[in-house]
Amino acid sequence: MRSRPYTALVAVAVALTATACTAQNQQQQKPKAKAALFKSGSEISYEKYGKDYPATKAKDVPGPCSYESISRKDYSGQTLKIISHAVPVIGEPTQLHAKQFEDITGGKVEVVNVPFGELHQKILTPLQAGQPAYDVMFYPSLWIGDMAPYLAPVPKTYLNSPGMKDVTKAYMDVATWNGKVVQYPIDGDRHYLKVRTDVLMDPKRQAEYKKATGKELRVPRTWAEYQQTAKFFSGKDFDGDGKANYGSAEVTKRDDLTFSAFISRAAPYVKNPDVKGGVFFDAKTMKPLINTPGFVRALDDMVKAKSTWAPGGANFGLGDEIFSFGGGQTLMSYSWDDAFIQAQQPDSRIRNKIQAAPLPGSTEVYNRTTESWDRKANQAPYFTWGWTSAVAKPSRHQQMAFDYLCFFGNEANTALDLTIGRFGVNPYRNAHFDPAFWEKQGWDKGVAESYVHTLSGMEKSTNRVFDLRVPGVNQYMSALANGVAAALAGQSSPQRALDDVAREWSKITDQIGEDKVQSAYRNVVELEDNS
């Protein structure tokens, strides 16, 4: 595999060549057949590809995506072009599986790795210009509203594969647009709570907490409990290593997914099980709801949480959050799987001293119909985008592209990828919810059960939040991140900051076209109103 930095694309009409214009009409290139390089059920390991990969092995499960099946295909003379996120999160497994795919098929695979802030433009611009710059794209699934018109539907051959049929309903829904599966599932992301049980379950700590607060120390069930617990332990040395620890690690960096962290905090305040028709907008009027009381309450909570963060915590990106909790610096965090998996790495000092739990809830939830607060316990799981993959419609190598994605997500590769925290590949198949799988990786039974029960429980929820999957989603989320950042920096009150966001959202909707955004938003509402 050849990995190269991104070089500027000239995505303007004058750059369109006759080849680019007619590429999708040219005959698709098919593979030749050859002898298999693997026997059915072979043991698969990544060891030969680098010292940084664990010695874990997995069985090659028979099927169309297996090492055995893919190695029967001869793609020599063909070159597959892929764009993916920067290394390591999703970018590293993209490179690794590209190298493996080259080794067993004889084809060439070129991978371009792009920082998150540039990825949307680098993918969408050539597609909009009619240039088949890439055959395969890896990107956040919430971009589907922008990408869908340019994606090749997943052929039935792959939809009928055992691995695809095992993808959970929620993530098949995420891959679907207007009734067609146009994204190839390779990841399943959710936000949930992660805590250190060596601290929360310590009788000495429990007694100290009870004496100071009058309350029982437990895994927080509400955001108010989360704040109180984080504040109590922040600045204390609960490792005994002479260094201060802190209460909460959160993704707060404006350009690094802080909008997702904020939505996690807002979910139980804004997703009322008795009110249908949209969390981010009123689905009928398309009036933004981002500055309504539930969202304002969540931002006020987030501002107060600053006192519980580690030094530099006000500018934490996802990587910082992963290593702050996963490395034992903080007591709790609540974003993607990666911090939990990092904490469970074989060399982690807090391995098997952690627990997964649902996102904290609330004791009341805003009712936008009555414009008042309903006083009742409420929780709302947050399915937060997740990485996905897709094949470009204009690609002349669609079969090679789908074979690569099929191979990327085969059972053996996924079993190994799930255990490498930095890869960013998280459970998305029903088989991944088996505690026995995780126990085989050296996880204690209680840790494994807390993990799979938390994740599988979200699939059953009828009061859940999904991301805003509409055209222009990057503009909406950038505006939201700006508002959250302004409040965290003390430049605006939470209400004023979100009022500014609401005004900006209305402008974005007008620019894109209200009908276009509203039509796409109905897909989001349908996922959320699934009762």
C-alpha positions in Angstrom: 0.0 0.0 0.0 1.2 3.5 -0.8 0.2 6.1 1.7 0.7 9.7 0.6 -0.2 13.2 1.9 -3.1 15.0 0.3 -2.2 17.2 -2.6 -4.5 20.0 -3.6 -7.4 19.0 -5.8 -8.4 21.4 -8.5 -12.1 21.0 -8.2 -13.4 23.5 -10.8 -15.2 23.0 -14.0 -12.2 23.8 -16.2 -10.4 20.9 -14.6 -12.9 18.3 -15.7 -11.4 16.1 -18.4 -13.2 13.9 -20.8 -12.0 10.9 -18.9 -13.5 12.2 -15.6 -16.8 13.0 -17.3 -17.2 9.6 -18.8 -15.6 7.4 -16.1 -18.9 6.2 -14.7 -20.0 5.0 -18.1 -16.8 3.0 -18.7 -16.9 -0.8 -18.2 -16.4 -1.9 -14.6 -13.2 -3.9 -14.1 -13.7 -7.3 -12.7 -11.1 -9.5 -10.9 -9.6 -12.7 -12.3 -9.7 -15.9 -10.3 -6.7 -17.6 -8.6 -6.0 -20.1 -5.9 -6.8 -19.2 -2.3 -3.9 -18.2 -0.1 -5.7 -19.2 3.1 -7.5 -22.3 4.3 -11.0 -22.1 5.7 -10.8 -21.2 9.4 -7.2 -20.0 9.4 -5.9 -18.1 12.4 -5.4 -14.4 11.6 -3.0 -12.1 13.4 -1.6 -8.6 12.6 1.8 -9.4 14.2 3.8 -9.4 10.9 2.5 -5.9 10.1 4.1 -4.2 13.1 5.3 -4.4 16.6 2.5 -2.1 17.8 -0.2 -4.7 17.1 -1.2 -7.2 19.8 -0.5 -10.9 19.5 -4.2 -11.6 19.6 -5.5 -14.1 17.0 -8.9 -14.6 15.4 -10.4 -17.3 13.2 -11.1 -16.5 9.6 -14.9 -17.0 9.4 -16.0 -18.6 6.1 -18.0 -16.4 3.8 -17.6 -14.0 0.9 -15.6 -11.4 2.9 -13.2 -13.9 4.5 -9.4 -14.0 3.9 -9.9 -17.3 2.0 -12.6 -15.8 -0.3 -10.9 -12.5 -1.0 -7.5 -14.1 -1.6 -9.1 -16.0 -4.5 -9.5 -12.7 -6.4 -6.7 -11.4 -8.6 -6.8 -7.6 -8.8 -3.3 -7.2 -10.2 -3.1 -4.3 -12.6 -5.9 -2.4 -10.8 -5.4 0.5 -8.4 -7.9 1.4 -5.7 -7.9 5.0 -4.4 -9.1 5.6 -0.8 -9.5 8.7 1.3 -9.7 8.3 5.1 -9.2 10.1 8.4 -5.7 10.8 9.7 -3.9 8.1 11.7 -4.6 6.5 14.1 -8.4 6.8 14.4 -9.9 4.9 11.4 -6.9 6.0 9.3 -4.6 3.3 10.8 -7.0 0.3 10.1 -7.7 1.7 6.7 -3.9 1.6 5.9 -3.5 -1.8 7.6 -6.3 -3.5 5.7 -5.2 -1.9 2.5 -1.8 -3.4 2.9 -3.3 -6.8 3.6 -5.7 -6.5 0.7 -2.7 -5.8 -1.6 -0.8 -8.8 -0.3 -3.7 -11.2 -0.9 -5.2 -9.9 -4.1 -2.2 -8.4 -6.0 -4.0 -5.1 -6.5 -2.6 -1.7 -5.6 -4.3 0.4 -2.9 -3.5 4.1 -2.4 -4.6 5.7 0.9 -4.8 9.4 1.5 -5.1 10.3 5.1 -6.7 13.7 5.9 -7.2 15.6 9.2 -10.8 15.7 10.4 -11.1 19.4 9.7 -10.3 18.9 6.0 -12.0 15.6 5.4 -15.5 16.8 4.4 -14.2 19.2 1.8 -11.6 16.8 0.4 -14.3 14.2 -0.2 -17.3 16.3 -1.3 -15.6 18.8 -3.6 -14.4 16.4 -6.3 -17.7 14.5 -6.1 -19.7 17.7 -6.7 -17.4 18.6 -9.6 -17.9 15.2 -11.2 -14.3 14.0 -10.6 -13.9 10.4 -9.5 -10.9 11.2 -7.2 -11.5 8.3 -4.9 -13.2 4.9 -5.1 -13.7 4.5 -1.4 -14.3 7.1 1.2 -14.2 6.8 5.0 -16.0 9.6 6.9 -18.5 10.4 9.7 -21.9 8.9 9.0 -23.7 12.1 9.8 -22.5 13.5 6.5 -24.9 11.2 4.7 -27.2 14.2 3.8 -24.3 15.7 1.7 -22.8 12.5 0.4 -25.8 10.3 -0.5 -26.4 11.7 -4.1 -22.8 10.6 -5.0 -22.7 7.1 -3.5 -23.2 3.7 -5.1 -25.8 1.6 -3.3 -24.4 -1.5 -1.6 -25.0 -4.5 -3.9 -27.2 -7.4 -2.7 -24.2 -9.7 -2.7 -22.7 -7.8 0.2 -26.0 -7.0 1.9 -26.7 -10.7 2.1 -23.3 -11.6 3.6 -23.4 -13.0 7.2 -21.5 -10.1 8.6 -23.8 -7.5 7.1 -26.9 -9.4 8.2 -25.5 -9.2 11.8 -25.2 -5.4 11.8 -27.6 -4.0 14.4 -30.8 -2.3 13.3 -29.7 1.1 14.5 -26.5 1.0 12.3 -28.3 -0.4 9.3 -30.7 2.6 9.7 -27.7 4.9 9.9 -26.4 3.4 6.6 -29.7 3.9 4.8 -30.9 7.0 2.9 -34.3 7.1 1.2 -34.7 3.4 1.5 -31.3 2.4 0.0 -28.2 1.3 1.9 -25.6 3.6 0.6 -23.0 3.5 3.4 -21.1 0.4 4.3 -21.1 -0.1 8.1 -17.6 -0.5 9.7 -18.2 1.1 13.1 -20.8 1.8 15.7 -20.5 4.8 17.9 -22.4 5.8 20.9 -21.7 8.0 23.9 -21.9 6.4 27.3 -20.5 6.9 30.8 -17.1 5.5 31.8 -16.1 5.4 35.5 -13.2 4.1 37.6 -14.6 1.4 39.9 -11.4 1.3 42.0 -12.4 4.7 43.2 -16.2 4.6 43.3 -16.4 1.2 44.9 -13.6 1.8 47.5 -15.3 1.6 51.0 -12.9 4.3 52.3 -13.8 6.7 49.5 -17.5 5.9 49.9 -17.3 6.8 53.6 -15.5 10.1 52.8 -18.0 11.0 50.2 -21.0 10.2 52.5 -19.5 12.3 55.3 -18.9 15.3 53.0 -22.1 15.2 51.0 -24.6 13.1 52.9 -25.1 11.0 49.8 -24.1 7.5 48.7 -21.2 7.3 46.3 -22.3 5.5 43.2 -22.1 5.5 39.4 -23.8 8.8 38.6 -27.4 8.5 37.3 -27.9 12.2 36.5 -25.8 15.0 35.3 -26.2 16.7 38.7 -24.7 13.6 40.4 -22.0 13.5 37.8 -21.0 17.1 38.6 -21.1 16.5 42.4 -19.0 13.4 42.1 -16.5 14.9 39.7 -16.1 18.0 41.9 -15.5 16.0 45.1 -12.7 14.0 43.6 -11.1 16.7 41.4 -7.6 17.6 42.7 -7.3 14.5 44.9 -4.6 11.9 44.4 -6.6 8.7 44.2 -3.8 6.7 42.6 -1.3 7.2 45.4 1.4 8.2 42.9 1.8 11.8 44.3 0.0 13.4 41.4 -3.4 15.0 41.4 -6.3 13.3 39.6 -9.4 15.0 38.3 -13.1 14.4 38.0 -14.1 14.6 34.4 -12.4 14.4 30.9 -14.6 15.9 28.2 -14.1 16.8 24.5 -14.1 20.6 24.7 -11.8 21.7 21.8 -14.0 23.8 19.4 -12.8 22.2 16.2 -12.5 18.6 17.6 -16.1 17.3 18.2 -17.1 19.4 21.2 -20.6 19.6 19.6 -21.0 15.8 20.2 -20.0 16.2 23.9 -22.6 19.0 24.3 -25.3 16.9 22.7 -24.6 14.1 25.2 -25.1 16.5 28.0 -28.3 17.9 26.5 -30.0 14.6 25.5 -31.9 13.9 28.7 -33.0 17.6 29.0 -34.3 17.9 25.4 -35.5 14.4 24.3 -38.9 14.1 25.9 -40.5 10.7 25.3 -43.9 12.3 25.2 -43.0 14.9 22.5 -42.3 13.7 18.9 -41.1 15.6 15.9 -37.5 16.6 16.3 -34.9 17.6 18.9 -32.8 20.1 16.8 -35.6 21.6 14.8 -39.4 21.6 15.0 -39.9 19.2 12.0 -43.0 21.1 10.9 -41.8 24.7 11.0 -38.0 24.1 10.9 -37.6 26.6 13.7 -34.3 25.8 15.5 -34.7 24.4 19.0 -31.1 24.7 20.0 -31.7 27.7 22.2 -34.7 26.2 24.1 -34.4 25.7 27.9 -33.2 22.1 27.8 -30.2 23.0 25.7 -29.5 26.1 27.8 -29.6 23.9 31.0 -27.0 21.5 29.4 -24.6 24.3 28.5 -24.9 25.8 31.9 -24.0 22.4 33.3 -21.0 22.2 31.0 -19.7 25.6 32.0 -19.9 24.6 35.7 -18.0 21.4 35.0 -14.9 23.3 34.1 -13.8 23.2 37.8 -13.5 19.4 37.5 -11.3 19.2 34.5 -7.6 18.5 34.4 -5.1 21.3 33.4 -5.7 22.0 29.8 -9.1 20.3 29.9 -10.8 23.3 28.4 -9.0 22.5 25.2 -9.2 18.7 25.1 -9.7 17.0 21.8 -10.9 13.5 21.5 -7.3 12.1 21.8 -6.8 14.0 25.0 -10.0 12.6 26.4 -9.1 9.1 25.4 -5.7 9.2 27.2 -6.9 11.2 30.2 -9.5 8.6 31.2 -7.8 5.7 29.5 -4.5 6.6 31.2 -6.0 7.0 34.6 -5.8 10.7 35.0 -9.5 11.3 35.5 -12.3 9.5 37.3 -15.0 9.7 34.6 -15.6 10.5 30.9 -18.6 10.1 28.6 -17.7 10.1 24.9 -16.9 7.3 22.4 -15.7 3.8 23.1 -12.1 4.6 22.6 -11.3 5.8 26.1 -12.9 2.6 27.6 -10.9 0.4 25.2 -7.7 2.3 25.9 -8.2 1.7 29.6 -8.6 -2.0 28.9 -5.3 -2.3 27.0 -3.1 -5.1 28.4 -0.5 -2.6 29.7 -3.1 -0.2 31.3 -2.7 0.5 35.0 -6.5 0.7 35.4 -7.3 -2.4 33.3 -10.4 -4.1 34.8 -10.9 -1.3 37.3 -13.5 0.5 35.2 -17.2 0.2 34.3 -19.5 1.3 31.5 -22.9 2.7 32.3 -25.7 4.7 30.4 -25.2 8.4 29.9 -26.3 10.4 33.0 -30.0 11.4 32.8 -32.0 14.1 34.5 -34.8 14.5 37.0 -36.8 16.7 34.6 -37.1 17.1 30.9 -38.3 20.2 28.9 -41.6 19.9 27.1 -41.5 22.2 24.1 -45.2 21.7 23.5 -46.3 23.0 26.9 -43.2 25.2 27.2 -42.6 23.9 30.7 -40.5 21.3 32.5 -41.9 17.8 33.1 -40.7 16.6 36.4 -39.8 12.9 35.8 -36.6 10.8 35.6 -35.4 10.8 32.0 -32.6 9.2 30.0 -31.9 9.5 26.3 -29.1 7.4 24.7 -27.1 9.2 22.1 -26.0 7.4 18.9 -23.3 9.8 17.8 -22.5 9.5 14.1 -19.8 6.8 14.0 -17.3 6.3 11.1 -18.7 4.8 8.0 -17.5 4.0 4.5 -18.9 4.2 1.0 -18.1 3.7 -2.7 -18.3 6.5 -5.2 -20.8 6.2 -8.0 -18.3 7.2 -10.7 -15.7 4.6 -9.6 -14.6 2.2 -12.3 -13.5 -0.2 -9.6 -16.7 -0.7 -7.7 -16.3 -4.4 -7.2 -12.8 -4.0 -6.0 -14.0 -1.2 -3.7 -16.8 -3.2 -2.2 -14.5 -6.3 -1.9 -12.1 -4.1 0.1 -14.8 -2.8 2.4 -16.2 -6.3 2.8 -12.7 -7.5 3.7 -12.1 -4.5 6.0 -15.1 -5.5 8.1 -14.9 -9.3 7.9 -15.3 -11.1 11.2 -11.6 -11.8 11.9 -10.5 -8.2 11.2 -13.3 -6.7 13.2 -12.6 -9.0 16.1 -9.0 -7.8 16.2 -9.8 -4.1 15.4 -12.3 -3.9 18.3 -9.6 -4.6 20.8 -7.2 -1.8 19.6 -8.4 1.4 21.2 -6.7 3.9 18.9 -8.4 2.3 15.8 -11.8 3.8 16.5 -13.6 0.7 15.5 -16.4 0.0 17.9 -19.2 -2.6 18.2 -21.8 -2.5 15.5 -22.9 -6.1 15.1 -25.0 -8.2 17.4 -22.2 -10.6 17.9 -20.1 -7.8 19.5 -22.6 -7.8 22.4 -21.4 -11.2 23.7 -19.6 -10.8 27.0 -17.6 -14.0 26.3 -15.8 -12.3 23.4 -14.5 -9.6 25.7 -13.6 -12.0 28.4 -11.4 -13.8 25.9 -9.5 -10.5 25.6 -8.7 -10.6 29.3 -11.5 -8.5 30.5 -13.1 -9.4 33.9 -16.6 -10.7 33.7 -18.1 -7.7 35.4 -16.4 -5.2 33.1 -17.4 -7.1 30.0 -21.0 -7.4 31.1 -21.3 -3.7 32.0 -19.9 -2.8 28.6 -22.1 -5.0 26.4 -25.3 -4.4 28.5 -24.8 -0.6 28.2 -24.3 -0.8 24.5 -27.0 -3.3 23.7 -29.4 -1.5 26.0 -29.2 1.6 23.8 -30.4 -0.5 20.8 -33.6 -1.2 22.7 -34.4 2.4 23.7 -37.4 4.2 22.3 -36.2 7.6 23.5 -33.0 8.2 21.8 -31.0 11.0 20.0 -29.2 10.8 16.7 -27.0 13.4 15.0 -28.3 16.0 12.7 -28.0 14.2 9.3 -28.9 16.9 6.8 -27.1 18.8 4.0 -24.8 21.4 5.4 -24.4 19.5 8.7 -20.8 20.7 9.1 -22.0 24.3 9.0 -24.6 23.6 11.6 -22.2 21.8 13.9 -19.5 24.4 13.4 -21.9 27.1 14.5 -22.9 25.0 17.5 -19.3 24.4 18.5 -18.7 28.2 18.3 -21.5 28.8 20.6 -20.4 26.2 23.1 -16.9 27.5 23.0 -18.0 31.1 23.6 -19.9 30.0 26.7 -17.0 27.9 28.0 -14.7 30.8 27.6 -17.0 33.1 29.5 -17.5 35.3 26.4 -21.3 34.7 26.4 -23.9 33.4 28.8 -25.3 30.0 27.8 -28.6 31.5 26.7 -27.0 34.3 24.6 -24.5 31.9 23.1 -27.3 29.5 22.0 -29.5 32.4 20.8 -26.6 33.2 18.5 -26.4 29.6 17.3 -30.1 29.6 16.6 -29.9 32.7 14.4 -26.9 31.2 12.5 -28.8 27.9 12.0 -31.8 29.8 10.5 -29.4 31.5 8.1 -27.8 28.2 7.1 -31.2 26.7 6.5 -32.2 29.6 4.2 -28.9 29.3 2.3 -29.3 25.6 1.7 -33.0 25.7 1.2 -35.6 25.0 3.8 -37.4 22.3 1.8 -34.1 20.4 1.2 -33.1 20.5 4.8 -36.6 19.6 6.1 -36.8 16.6 3.7 -33.5 15.3 5.0 -34.4 16.0 8.6 -37.4 13.7 8.4 -34.9 10.8 8.3 -33.4 11.9 11.6 -36.8 12.3 13.2 -37.9 8.8 12.0 -34.8 7.3 13.7 -35.5 9.1 17.0 -39.3 8.6 17.1 -38.9 4.8 16.9 -41.4 3.8 19.5 
